[in-house]
Amino acid sequence: MHACSKVCAPLSIYFYLSDHIDSALTPPPAVSAFSPPLAISAYSPPPMMLASIPSTPSHPKFPEKFGRFTAIVIVQMVILTFGFGFLGAVAYFEYLAPSNSVCELMVNHPGELTMVVTLIATVLSVTAATLFTFSVKETLRRRMWKPISLIHLSTGVALAEGSHILKRQFKGLTLLTLFIFAMLRLLTAGWTTLLTPTYFMWPVQLNGSELDITGSAFAIILQEEFLANGLIQDNSFEILDIGAMLSGVVAAGYTFGLPGTFNFNGAKYNTSTQGIVPTIESFSGSDGVPNANGTRLGFSGGNITVNTGVRPGSRASTHIPQGFSTNYSMSQQGLTANVSCQAMDSSQTQYLWDTNNSYVIYTNAAAASNNSITGLRLWNISANCGNNALASYEYVTMVDANGNTSSSGSGFLPSVVCLGPMNENQTYKNFTIFTQGFYKYGFLKASVCDVVPLLTTVRADYSNEQISSEVTSSTPFRPENAELLLFIAAVARFQSINSQGLTSSTIGDTLYSIYSSTTTGYVNNNLNDTQVYLELEDYWRGVVEFSATFLRSGFMATGSFPDNIIPNNLSSPVTGTMFISTIGWTRWARDSPTYLLATIPLTIISILTFACASYCMLEAWKEHQDRKKEHEAHAKHQEYNEHHGRVHHRAHFDVSNTLHLIMACAAGSLALKDFSKNGIMENEVAMVSLDESEPGVEPIIKRFVPVPDPAVSSISKEVDI
C-alpha cells in the first residue's frame, strides 16, 4: 500500500468544492496547493448532478473593466485635447481675451482670479495624475501574473503611488521614477502657466489715407489758392502768428530740458508737430465745423477729416475687445527742416546786411508823464537775397523823446527772410533767414540761417491724449515742391515781422529766457554762441513744422473737399497699429516658448497613461478570449483547463495597498535573504509571480511565489538527467 501510494501519488487528480452546482461539471483543475486534495482514480460526476445541471449562462461580449479603461483613455484624451486645443487657439488667433465685463471682473478681483485659475489647474492636474496612477496600478496587477523582479515590482508600486525610488544600483529605474515624479508635480504648474491670463497689448492693424502735400497734384491746387487769395489769408492771421510762435518756443525750450507740450486745434503734440496732422479720430482735436472761408489757407480751426479704420482680413481683428486703454502707432507723412545758423563774417559782404537805415518818425515829450508813447523809430532792414535782389523789411520801435532806446528794457531783433535760396541754380530746396539782435538782444550777432525743409515719414505715437512723433526717413524737396517751399518761407517771413513789437521781440525773448534759465549769471556775460544758435535753429524748425501742420489741417478740414472725401491723386496711404490694453492670453514669443514647455508634463503623463491603459485593455481582451473558450469548453463538457491551465483571475488585488502586499507575502512560502547589503541586493533581483486560489474556493488566497532563474533551472535539469 505504501509503495502504491508512492507510485500513484503523482498521478492523483484534485478537485475543489464550489458555491455553484454547475461547478460539478467543471473539468478537474490543475494541481494546486491551496486546498486539501481528495485522491481518486477517475472522475465521473454523479448522475443526479447531471440531471440537475442548469443551462449555461451567456458569456459577456466585452471583458471585465474594459469600459473602465476606455473611460480612462477618453477622459485623458479630453484633458489633453483641451490643453492643446487651447494652446492651438491662442497660436491661431494670436490673441484671446474674454468679454469686456469678464475683463473688468479680472482686473477688479485679482485675488479671486488667481484662486479660480489655480483651482481649475489643480482639478485638471489631479484628474490626470489619478488616471495615470490607476492605469499603472492596473498594469502592474496584470503584469504580476508573469514573473517579475522585486525591484521592478517596487518601482511599479512607487509609480502607482505617485512616488519614486532611490537606488544607486538601478540608476535607470531611479531616473525614470524621478522623471515621472517630476512630471506629476509639474502638472499643476503647467496648467497654471497655460490658463493664467496676463495683461498685454492687443495689436490691431489699421490703414487709411491723408492729404499728400508732396506731389504735383497738390502743387497745382496750392498755386491756385495763392493766385485766388494770396499766401497768407486774413482768417488765418492769428493762427499763424500765435501758432507758429508757440511751436517755435516749445521746440527751442525742449532741447534744453524745458517741458514742452504744443496745443493746436485741440490736439496735443509733444514738443513739436513734426509737420503731421492727426489721423486718429479720438486725437484729432476740435469738432467744430469751419465756416465757408475757414478752410484751406484760410483755416482758423475746426474739425478735420480722418479716414483711418481697421484693416480687414487680420485674425487679430476678428473680435476686438474694448480694453482698458488704447494707444496707436501710425506711419504717416511729416515735414521738418535742417536749420543751420552761424554768425556772418565781416568778409561776407555778398549778403549786404544793412541795419543802419533808421530815423525817428514821432516824438512826444509830454507823454513821459502819463506813460504814453514818447517816440517811434522806423527801421529799414535789407539784405541781398541773391542775384543782387534786395529784400527790405520795415520795423517800428519805441524810443524816448530824444530818439534813444533803452538798452536794458527794450529789445530789437529784426529778420529778413529770402523767399528764394541764395543759390541761383535752384529755387525749391531751401531758403535763408538773416537776423541780428540789438539792445537787450545784443548777444545775438548778425547771423544767417540756412533752412532746408525735408519731406519725411514719421512714426506718430498716440497715447495719453498726446501725439509724439519720430522721423523714420526723409527726402529733400523736389521741383514740384516749389510752391510748398514758397508757403513755408512766407510763414517764416510772417512770423519774423509780427514777432517784433514796439519794445521787444518774441524770438528775442525766447532766446533770452531759455538761455538765462539754463545758464548762471547775466546773459551777456560769458555768452555761449553755440547754445544760442542751437536755440535759434530749433525755433525756426518748430515754425517750419507748424506751417506744414497748418497746411494739412486747412486742406483736410471739414468742407475743404466735396463730401469731405480727399481725391485719390491728393491722398497718401496711412498705416499703423492700434494697441488695446486688455487681459487674456497671447501667443508666446519665438524665443520664449513658455506655453509649449508648460504642456510637456501633460503630454508625457498622457502618453504614459495611454500606454498603460492600452496594455490593460489588451491583456483584458486576451483574458476575455480565454474565458470565452473556457466557457465554450464548459458548455460542451470538455476538459479545457486540463490542457490549458487556469486562465482567469477574479479576486481584486491592489498593488498600492500595503495591506494587500503584506497578505500576499504572508500567504506564500517566499523565502528571501536577510537585511544585509548583499541580502537586499539579492532580494531586489529575485523573480516572483502572483498566484491565486481557484475561483469559487474559499478562502480566497493570493500569494507571491518564487520563480526560479531560468539559467539555474536548466542546470538542475541537466543534473537530474
C-alpha positions in Angstrom: 0.0 0.0 0.0 2.8 2.4 0.9 4.5 1.6 -2.4 1.4 2.1 -4.3 0.9 5.4 -2.7 4.3 6.5 -3.9 3.6 5.4 -7.4 0.0 6.7 -7.6 0.5 10.0 -5.8 2.0 11.8 -8.8 -1.0 10.6 -10.8 -3.6 11.8 -8.3 -6.3 14.2 -9.5 -7.6 17.0 -7.3 -10.9 18.9 -7.2 -12.4 21.7 -5.2 -15.8 22.4 -3.7 -17.7 25.2 -5.4 -20.6 27.5 -4.5 -22.5 26.7 -7.7 -23.9 23.5 -8.8 -22.6 24.0 -12.3 -19.1 23.6 -10.9 -19.7 19.9 -10.6 -19.3 19.7 -14.4 -16.2 21.8 -14.4 -13.2 19.7 -15.6 -10.7 18.9 -12.9 -8.3 21.8 -12.5 -4.6 21.7 -12.4 -2.7 20.7 -9.3 -2.7 23.4 -6.6 -1.6 23.5 -3.1 -4.3 25.8 -1.6 -6.9 23.2 -0.6 -6.7 19.6 0.8 -6.9 17.2 -2.1 -9.0 14.1 -2.4 -7.3 11.4 -4.4 -9.4 9.3 -6.7 -8.6 7.1 -9.6 -11.1 8.6 -12.0 -13.5 11.4 -12.3 -17.2 10.8 -13.0 -19.9 13.3 -12.0 -22.9 11.8 -10.1 -25.9 11.1 -12.3 -28.2 13.1 -10.0 -26.0 16.2 -10.5 -26.1 15.7 -14.3 -29.8 15.7 -14.2 -30.0 18.9 -12.2 -27.5 21.0 -14.3 -28.9 24.4 -15.3 -28.5 25.9 -18.7 -25.2 27.5 -19.4 -25.3 31.3 -18.8 -24.5 33.6 -21.7 -20.9 34.9 -22.0 -20.4 38.7 -21.8 -19.4 40.4 -25.1 -16.7 42.6 -23.6 -14.0 42.0 -21.0 -14.5 42.9 -17.4 -13.4 46.5 -16.7 -13.0 47.1 -20.4 -15.3 50.1 -20.2 -13.3 51.5 -17.3 -10.1 51.5 -19.3 -12.0 53.0 -22.3 -13.3 55.8 -20.0 -9.7 56.4 -18.8 -8.5 56.9 -22.3 -11.4 59.1 -23.2 -11.1 61.4 -20.2 -7.3 61.7 -20.6 -7.8 62.4 -24.3 -10.4 65.1 -23.4 -7.9 66.7 -21.0 -5.1 66.5 -23.5 -7.3 67.9 -26.3 -8.4 70.7 -24.1 -4.8 71.7 -23.3 -3.6 71.6 -26.9 -6.8 72.9 -28.2 -6.5 76.0 -26.0 -2.8 76.3 -27.0 -3.7 75.9 -30.7 -6.5 78.5 -30.4 -4.0 81.0 -28.9 -1.5 80.2 -31.6 -4.0 80.5 -34.4 -5.8 83.7 -33.3 -2.6 85.1 -31.7 -4.6 86.9 -29.0 -7.6 85.8 -26.9 -9.5 87.9 -24.4 -12.8 87.4 -22.7 -15.7 89.8 -22.9 -15.3 93.3 -21.5 -17.4 92.5 -18.5 -15.2 89.5 -17.6 -12.1 91.6 -18.1 -13.4 94.1 -15.7 -14.0 91.3 -13.1 -10.5 90.0 -13.6 -9.0 93.4 -13.0 -11.1 94.3 -10.1 -10.8 90.9 -8.3 -7.2 89.7 -8.9 -7.2 87.5 -5.8 -10.3 85.7 -6.9 -8.9 85.3 -10.4 -5.8 83.6 -9.0 -7.9 81.3 -6.9 -10.2 80.2 -9.8 -7.3 79.6 -12.2 -5.4 77.6 -9.5 -8.5 75.6 -8.7 -9.1 74.7 -12.3 -5.4 73.8 -12.8 -5.4 71.7 -9.7 -8.6 69.8 -10.7 -7.1 69.0 -14.2 -3.8 68.0 -12.7 -5.3 65.8 -10.0 -7.5 64.1 -12.6 -4.7 63.4 -15.0 -2.4 62.2 -12.2 -5.2 59.9 -10.8 -5.8 58.4 -14.2 -2.1 57.8 -14.6 -1.6 56.1 -11.2 -4.8 54.0 -11.6 -3.5 52.8 -15.1 -0.1 52.0 -13.6 -1.8 50.1 -10.8 -3.9 48.0 -13.2 -1.0 47.4 -15.5 1.2 46.1 -12.6 -1.7 43.9 -11.3 -1.8 42.2 -14.6 1.9 42.1 -15.1 2.4 40.3 -11.7 0.8 37.1 -13.1 4.0 36.8 -15.0 7.5 36.5 -13.5 8.7 40.0 -12.3 11.7 41.0 -10.2 11.1 42.6 -6.9 12.9 45.8 -7.9 10.6 46.2 -10.9 7.7 45.4 -8.6 8.7 48.1 -6.1 9.3 50.5 -9.0 5.7 49.9 -10.2 4.3 50.3 -6.7 6.2 53.6 -6.3 4.7 54.9 -9.6 1.2 53.6 -8.7 1.5 55.7 -5.5 2.9 58.8 -7.4 6.3 58.4 -5.8 9.8 57.4 -6.8 12.7 55.1 -5.7 16.3 56.0 -4.9 18.6 53.1 -5.8 22.2 53.7 -6.8 22.4 50.1 -8.2 19.5 50.8 -10.5 20.2 54.2 -11.9 17.9 53.8 -14.9 14.9 52.9 -12.8 15.7 55.7 -10.3 16.0 58.3 -13.1 12.8 57.0 -14.6 10.8 57.3 -11.4 12.3 60.7 -10.6 11.4 62.0 -14.1 7.8 60.7 -13.9 7.5 62.0 -10.3 8.7 65.5 -11.5 6.2 65.4 -14.4 3.4 64.7 -12.0 4.4 67.5 -9.7 4.7 69.9 -12.6 1.2 69.3 -13.9 -0.3 72.0 -11.8 2.4 74.5 -12.6 2.0 73.7 -16.3 -1.8 74.2 -16.2 -1.4 77.3 -14.2 1.0 78.8 -16.7 -1.3 77.9 -19.5 -4.5 79.2 -18.1 -3.4 82.3 -16.2 -4.4 85.4 -18.1 -1.9 88.3 -18.3 -2.0 91.9 -19.3 -0.9 92.6 -22.8 -1.4 95.0 -25.7 -3.7 93.6 -28.4 -2.4 94.9 -31.8 -4.9 95.7 -34.5 -3.7 96.7 -37.9 -5.0 100.0 -39.3 -4.9 101.7 -42.6 -6.3 104.8 -44.2 -5.3 107.9 -46.1 -4.4 111.6 -45.5 -3.6 114.6 -47.6 -0.5 114.2 -49.8 1.3 117.6 -49.9 4.4 116.2 -51.7 3.1 115.6 -55.2 2.5 117.7 -58.3 -1.3 117.5 -57.8 -1.1 119.3 -54.6 1.3 121.9 -56.1 -1.3 122.8 -58.7 -4.1 123.2 -56.2 -1.8 125.2 -53.9 -0.8 127.5 -56.7 -4.5 128.1 -57.4 -5.0 129.1 -53.8 -2.1 131.5 -54.0 -3.5 133.2 -57.1 -7.0 133.4 -55.7 -6.4 134.5 -52.1 -2.7 135.2 -51.6 -0.1 133.4 -49.4 -1.5 134.4 -46.1 -5.2 135.0 -45.8 -7.0 137.2 -43.3 -8.8 134.4 -41.4 -5.5 132.7 -40.6 -3.5 135.7 -39.3 -4.0 134.9 -35.6 -3.5 131.2 -36.1 -0.2 131.6 -38.0 1.0 134.4 -35.7 0.4 132.7 -32.3 0.6 129.0 -33.5 4.0 129.4 -35.3 5.4 131.4 -32.4 4.3 128.8 -29.8 5.6 126.0 -31.9 9.0 127.6 -32.2 9.1 128.4 -28.4 8.3 124.9 -27.4 10.8 123.4 -29.8 13.6 125.7 -28.7 13.0 125.2 -25.0 12.6 121.4 -25.1 16.1 120.9 -26.5 17.5 122.4 -23.3 15.3 120.4 -20.9 12.3 122.6 -20.6 8.9 120.8 -20.6 7.0 121.3 -23.8 3.5 120.4 -25.0 2.2 122.2 -28.0 -1.6 122.5 -28.5 -3.0 123.2 -31.9 -6.7 122.9 -32.9 -7.4 120.8 -29.8 -4.7 118.3 -30.4 -1.7 118.0 -28.1 1.8 117.5 -29.6 4.9 116.5 -27.6 7.5 119.2 -28.3 6.5 119.8 -31.9 4.1 118.8 -34.6 6.7 117.3 -36.9 4.5 118.5 -39.7 1.8 115.9 -39.2 -1.9 116.1 -38.8 -3.8 113.6 -36.5 -5.0 110.5 -38.3 -6.9 109.1 -35.3 -10.4 110.4 -34.6 -10.1 110.5 -30.8 -6.9 112.6 -31.1 -8.0 114.9 -33.9 -8.9 117.7 -31.6 -11.6 120.2 -32.4 -15.0 119.0 -33.5 -16.3 122.4 -34.7 -17.3 122.9 -38.3 -15.3 125.5 -40.1 -17.2 128.3 -41.9 -17.1 128.7 -45.7 -13.9 130.8 -45.6 -12.3 128.8 -42.8 -10.7 126.0 -44.8 -7.5 125.6 -46.8 -5.2 128.6 -46.5 -8.0 130.5 -44.5 -8.1 127.8 -41.8 -8.9 129.1 -38.4 -9.6 125.9 -36.5 -12.2 123.2 -36.7 -12.8 119.5 -37.3 -10.5 117.7 -39.8 -11.4 114.7 -41.8 -10.0 111.4 -40.5 -10.0 108.4 -42.8 -8.5 105.6 -40.8 -10.0 102.2 -40.0 -9.3 98.6 -39.1 -7.6 96.7 -41.9 -9.8 93.7 -42.9 -8.6 90.2 -43.0 -6.5 90.1 -39.9 -7.3 87.3 -37.5 -6.4 89.5 -34.6 -9.1 91.9 -35.8 -12.0 89.4 -35.7 -13.1 90.2 -32.2 -11.6 93.4 -31.0 -12.0 94.0 -27.2 -12.9 97.3 -25.7 -9.9 97.1 -23.4 -8.8 99.4 -20.6 -6.9 101.9 -22.8 -5.9 102.4 -26.4 -2.7 103.6 -28.0 -1.8 104.0 -31.6 1.4 103.9 -33.6 1.0 105.3 -37.2 3.3 105.7 -40.1 2.3 108.9 -42.0 3.7 111.9 -43.8 5.5 114.6 -42.0 7.7 117.6 -42.7 10.7 119.0 -40.8 13.8 121.1 -41.6 17.5 121.1 -41.1 18.4 124.6 -39.9 21.9 125.8 -39.7 22.7 129.2 -38.1 26.0 131.0 -37.9 27.4 134.4 -37.4 28.1 136.5 -40.6 31.8 137.1 -41.0 32.8 140.7 -41.9 34.3 139.4 -45.1 30.9 138.0 -46.3 29.9 141.2 -48.0 27.7 139.4 -50.5 24.8 139.4 -48.0 24.7 143.2 -47.9 23.1 143.0 -44.5 22.1 146.6 -43.7 20.6 147.7 -40.3 21.8 151.3 -40.3 18.9 152.9 -42.1 16.6 154.2 -39.4 15.1 157.5 -38.2 12.7 158.9 -35.6 9.2 159.4 -37.1 7.4 160.5 -33.9 8.2 162.2 -30.6 6.0 163.5 -27.7 7.9 164.8 -24.7 4.8 165.3 -22.7 3.9 161.6 -23.0 6.6 160.6 -20.4 4.3 161.9 -17.6 1.4 159.6 -18.4 3.3 156.5 -19.6 2.3 157.0 -23.2 4.5 156.6 -26.3 7.2 159.2 -26.2 8.6 158.4 -29.7 8.8 156.0 -32.5 11.8 155.0 -34.8 11.3 153.5 -38.2 13.9 150.9 -39.3 14.5 149.8 -42.8 16.3 146.5 -42.8 17.6 145.0 -46.0 19.6 142.0 -47.3 20.7 140.6 -50.5 18.6 137.6 -51.5 20.7 136.6 -54.5 21.2 138.0 -57.9 21.5 141.4 -56.2 17.8 141.3 -55.4 17.4 143.2 -52.2 14.7 142.3 -49.7 13.7 145.1 -47.4 11.5 145.0 -44.2 10.3 147.9 -42.1 10.1 147.8 -38.4 8.9 150.4 -35.8 10.2 150.5 -32.3 9.6 152.9 -29.4 12.2 155.4 -28.3 12.3 158.3 -25.8 11.7 161.9 -26.6 15.4 162.2 -27.6 15.2 159.3 -30.1 17.2 157.0 -27.9 16.3 153.4 -27.0 16.7 151.8 -23.5 19.4 149.1 -23.8 18.1 147.3 -20.7 14.3 147.5 -21.0 13.9 147.3 -24.8 15.0 144.9 -27.5 15.0 144.9 -31.2 15.6 141.7 -33.3 14.8 142.2 -37.0 14.9 139.4 -39.5 14.7 139.2 -43.3 13.5 136.1 -45.0 14.6 135.5 -48.6 11.8 133.6 -50.2 14.2 132.0 -52.6 17.6 130.4 -51.8 20.9 132.2 -52.1 22.0 129.6 -54.7 20.6 130.8 -58.1 20.9 127.4 -59.6 17.9 126.0 -57.7 14.7 127.5 -56.3 12.9 124.8 -54.5 15.2 123.2 -51.8 15.9 125.8 -49.2 15.5 129.5 -48.1 17.6 131.9 -46.0 16.9 134.0 -42.9 19.0 137.0 -41.8 18.7 138.3 -38.3 20.5 140.4 -35.6 19.8 141.4 -32.1 20.0 144.9 -30.6 19.9 146.4 -27.1 18.6 143.7 -24.8 19.2 141.1 -27.5 22.7 142.3 -28.3 24.0 138.8 -27.5 22.8 137.7 -31.0 25.3 138.9 -33.6 24.4 139.4 -37.2 23.6 135.9 -38.3 22.4 133.9 -41.3 20.3 130.8 -41.1 20.0 128.3 -43.9 16.7 126.4 -43.7 16.4 123.2 -45.7 12.9 121.7 -45.4 12.6 117.9 -45.7 9.7 115.6 -46.6 9.6 112.9 -44.0 7.9 109.7 -43.0 7.3 109.7 -39.3 6.1 107.2 -36.7 3.5 109.0 -34.7 2.6 107.5 -31.3 -0.9 108.5 -30.0 -1.1 107.8 -26.2 -2.1 109.6 -23.0 -4.0 112.2 -25.1 -0.8 113.3 -26.7 0.9 112.8 -30.0 4.7 112.1 -30.2 6.5 111.8 -33.5 9.8 110.4 -34.6 11.3 110.8 -38.1 12.0 107.4 -39.8 13.0 108.7 -43.2 13.4 112.0 -45.1 14.0 113.3 -48.6 14.8 116.8 -49.8 12.3 118.9 -51.7 11.9 118.2 -55.5 11.0 120.7 -58.2 7.3 120.0 -57.8 7.6 121.3 -54.2 8.5 124.9 -55.2 5.0 126.2 -54.2 5.2 124.3 -50.9 8.6 125.9 -50.2 7.1 129.3 -51.0 4.4 128.9 -48.5 6.7 127.7 -45.7 9.0 130.7 -46.4 6.0 133.0 -46.3 5.0 131.7 -42.9 8.6 132.3 -41.6 8.5 135.8 -43.1 5.1 136.5 -41.5 6.4 135.3 -38.1 9.7 137.3 -38.3 7.8 140.5 -39.0 4.9 140.0 -36.5 7.2 138.7 -33.7 8.7 142.2 -33.3 6.8 144.7 -31.2 7.5 148.2 -30.1 9.7 147.2 -27.3 10.5 143.5 -27.6 10.6 140.6 -30.0 9.0 137.2 -29.4 12.0 135.5 -30.9 14.4 137.6 -28.9 12.5 137.0 -25.7 12.5 133.2 -26.4 16.3 133.1 -26.8 16.8 135.4 -23.8 14.5 133.5 -21.4 15.7 130.0 -22.4 19.3 131.0 -22.3 19.0 132.7 -18.9 17.1 129.7 -17.4 19.8 127.3 -18.4 22.9 129.3 -17.5 24.1 131.2 -14.5 25.0 134.8 -14.4 24.0 137.7 -16.7 23.0 136.7 -20.2 25.7 138.8 -21.9 28.5 137.5 -19.7 30.4 134.5 -21.0 27.9 134.1 -23.8 27.8 130.6 -25.3 27.3 131.3 -29.0 26.8 127.6 -29.8 23.9 127.3 -27.4 22.2 130.5 -28.7 22.4 129.3 -32.3 21.0 125.9 -31.3 18.0 127.7 -29.8 17.6 129.8 -32.9 17.8 126.7 -35.1 15.2 124.8 -33.1 12.9 127.9 -33.1 12.8 128.1 -36.8 12.5 124.3 -37.2 9.4 124.5 -35.0 7.9 127.3 -37.2 8.5 125.2 -40.3 6.9 122.1 -38.9 3.9 124.1 -37.7 3.4 125.6 -41.2 3.1 122.0 -42.6 0.6 121.0 -40.0 -1.4 124.2 -40.6 -1.4 123.5 -44.3 -2.5 119.8 -43.9 -5.2 120.8 -41.4 -6.6 123.5 -43.7 -7.0 121.2 -46.7 -8.3 118.3 -44.6 -10.8 120.5 -42.7 -14.5 119.6 -43.0 -15.8 121.2 -46.1 -12.5 121.6 -47.9 -13.4 118.9 -50.4 -16.9 117.8 -51.7 -18.4 115.2 -49.3 -15.2 115.5 -47.2 -13.5 113.0 -49.5 -9.9 113.7 -50.5 -9.4 112.9 -54.2 -7.2 109.9 -54.9 -4.5 111.9 -56.6 -4.2 114.0 -53.4 -4.2 111.1 -51.0 -1.3 109.4 -49.2 -1.7 106.0 -47.5 -1.5 105.8 -43.8 -0.7 102.5 -42.0 -0.3 101.7 -38.3 -1.3 99.6 -35.3 -3.9 100.2 -32.6 -2.7 98.7 -29.3 -5.5 97.8 -26.9 -4.6 97.2 -23.3 -6.5 94.2 -22.0 -6.2 90.9 -20.1 -6.2 87.5 -21.6 -3.8 85.1 -23.4 -1.3 85.9 -26.2 0.8 83.7 -28.4 4.3 83.1 -27.0 7.3 84.8 -28.4 9.5 82.7 -30.7 12.5 83.0 -28.3 10.4 82.1 -25.3 8.0 79.1 -25.9 6.7 79.2 -22.3 3.3 77.6 -23.3 5.0 74.8 -25.1 7.1 74.0 -22.1 4.1 74.1 -19.9 2.4 71.3 -21.9 5.4 68.9 -21.7 4.3 67.4 -18.3 0.7 66.9 -19.6 1.9 65.3 -22.8 4.3 62.9 -21.1 1.8 61.8 -18.5 -0.9 61.4 -21.1 1.3 59.2 -23.3 2.2 57.0 -20.3 -1.5 56.8 -19.3 -2.5 55.8 -22.8 0.3 53.1 -22.9 -0.7 51.6 -19.5 -4.4 51.7 -20.4 -3.8 50.1 -23.8 -1.7 47.3 -22.2 -4.5 46.7 -19.7 -7.1 46.6 -22.5 -5.0 44.2 -24.5 -4.5 41.9 -21.5 -8.2 42.1 -20.6 -9.1 41.2 -24.1 -6.8 38.2 -24.1 -8.2 37.1 -20.8 -11.7 37.6 -22.2 -11.0 35.4 -25.2 -9.6 32.7 -22.9 -12.7 32.8 -20.8 -14.8 32.6 -23.8 -13.0 29.5 -25.0 -13.3 28.1 -21.4 -17.0 28.8 -21.4 -17.5 27.0 -24.7 -15.5 24.1 -23.4 -17.5 24.1 -20.2 -20.7 24.0 -22.2 -19.5 21.0 -24.3 -18.2 19.1 -21.2 -14.7 19.4 -22.5 -11.8 19.3 -20.1 -10.3 22.6 -21.4 -8.5 23.6 -18.3 -6.7 20.2 -18.1 -4.7 21.1 -21.1 -4.5 25.0 -20.8 -4.3 25.6 -17.1 -6.1 28.5 -15.2 -6.8 31.5 -17.5 -8.9 33.8 -15.4 -8.5 35.7 -12.1 -11.4 37.1 -10.2 -10.3 38.4 -6.8 -9.3 42.1 -6.6 -5.7 42.9 -5.7 -4.4 46.5 -5.2 -0.6 46.7 -5.6 -0.6 50.2 -4.0 -2.3 48.9 -0.9 0.3 47.9 1.7 -2.1 45.5 3.4 -2.6 43.6 0.2 1.1 43.3 -0.3 1.6 42.0 3.3 -1.2 39.5 2.8 0.3 38.2 -0.4 3.7 37.8 1.2 2.3 36.1 4.3 0.2 33.6 2.4 3.1 32.2 0.4 6.4 30.5 1.1 8.5 33.2 -0.3 12.0 32.8 1.2 14.1 35.9 0.9 17.6 36.9 2.2 18.3 39.0 5.3 18.6 42.8 5.6 22.3 42.9 4.9 23.5 44.9 2.0 24.2 41.8 -0.1 20.9 40.2 1.0 18.9 43.2 -0.1 20.7 43.3 -3.4 19.8 39.6 -4.0 16.2 40.2 -3.0 15.9 43.0 -5.4 16.7 40.8 -8.4 14.7 37.8 -7.1 11.9 36.8 -9.5 8.3 36.3 -8.2 4.8 36.0 -9.6 1.4 36.4 -8.0 -0.5 33.1 -7.6 -4.2 32.9 -6.8 -6.6 30.3 -5.4 -9.1 28.9 -7.8 -12.3 30.8 -8.4 -15.1 29.7 -6.0 -12.7 28.2 -3.5 -12.9 29.6 0.0 -10.9 31.2 1.4 -9.7 33.4 -1.5 -5.9 33.5 -1.2 -3.3 35.4 -3.2 0.4 34.9 -2.6 3.8 35.6 -4.1 5.6 32.5 -5.2 9.3 32.4 -6.2 10.1 31.9 -9.8 13.4 30.1 -10.4 16.0 31.7 -12.5 15.8 30.1 -16.0 19.6 29.6 -16.0 19.5 27.8 -12.7 16.5 25.6 -13.7 18.3 24.4 -16.8 21.4 23.4 -14.8 19.2 21.5 -12.3 17.5 19.5 -15.1 20.9 18.5 -16.5 22.0 17.3 -13.1 18.8 15.2 -12.7 19.4 13.5 -16.0 
